[in-house]
Amino acid sequence: DVQLLESGGGLVQPGGSLRLSCAASGVTFSIDGMGWVRQPSGGGLEWISGINNNGNKAYYADSVKGRFTISRDNSMKTLYLQMNSLRAEDTALYYCVRQVTASGDDASDVWGQGTMVTVSS
Amino acid sequence: DIVMTQTPLSLSVTPGQPASISCKSSESLVHSDGKSYLYWYLQKPGQPPQLLIREATNRFSGVPDRFSGSGSGRDFTLKISRLEAEDVGVYYCMQSFQRPLTFGGGTKVDIK
């Protein structure tokens, strides 16, 4: 069974940083594009970042560009999201997703359970 | 950015009856390969979204055949032929034709 397990969420003050991790199991991982999608409480879905299978192409939504950095370690089957300069509007449940292709900017067929990020003073 | 508009916002359906959700994109989602890069997801209460339909018309592995997707270009439809209790939740369409990937606002489906 394919499983994605996110960790690293929590409460952080505005302007602070967090690093999310996503451990994959049951997948080859090195052939998969991966990404992050977030969802505010009671709200809709927002794609925020994707990375290709090799890790040499990364894509970002304008809302996080310049503040968030996606990366991956294929040997550890782990995806990361470094979040800096956090704002109240970044408060959301962050889902790790596996994409249907290796490209890094495609739809997702597997989702983790999510990790909650709360930005508040 | 491509804007995805779903209608209706909510739907109450009697079990065993059909349901239909519309999704319209602000630009055509048809790629040069002929595929429309439109996806449908269902988010059941308290769960992450699950993929139902890929490339507008293809049921994802394990998805019951009561779910079907149609459309191309800018107009797409998800149909449930006979609603079951386990189908309640919020349905989202999403495009991967162009970055940034964008989702519709969601359609909440519940039991009448």
Interface residues (C-beta under 8 A of the other chain):
Chain A: G44 L45 E46 W47 G50 Y59 A61 D62 Y95 V100 D105 D106 A107 S108 D109 W111 G112 Q113 G114
Chain B: Y37 Y39 Y41 Q43 P48 P49 Q50 L51 R54 F60 Y92 M94 S96 R99 P100 L101 T102 F103 G104 G105 G106
